[in-house]
Amino acid sequence: MVHLSIANDTKGEFILEAKELLKLRESLTRVYVQRTSNPLWV
């Protein structure tokens, strides 16, 4: 089915983008912790 393959491609791209956003969030959190000297849980 044409629609099924399109839906799967979109879902795959969404998962990859979500992973990239998670990496970005983790990077920003590390920078925040380093610059502010606050613990991660704050």
N, C-alpha and C positions, 0 to 999 in steps of 0.2 A: 504494500500500500504506500502510496506517495506521502500521505499525511503522516503516517507512522514514522517514516524515516526522517522527516522534517522535525517532528516532535523530539525524536531521540537526539538529533544533532543539536537542537536548542538546549535540551537538558544537559548535554555534555558540555556545551559552551558555558552554561550557567554554573556548573560545578567547577570548571576551571577558573572562571572569574571569581567565584566565591573563595576558592583557595588563594588566589592572588590577593584578594581583599584581606583575608586572614593574615597572610604574610605581611602585608603593609601595616595592619593594626599591630602586629607583634613587633615590627621594626620601630614604629612610632612609640610604642610603650617602652621599649628598651632605651630609646633616646631620652624619653621623659624621665625615666628612672635615673639615668646617668647624669642628666643635666640638673635635676632637682634634688638629687640624693635622697629622695623619698623611697620607701620600700615599694615593691610592686603592688602589694595589696591595697595601698592607699588610693 
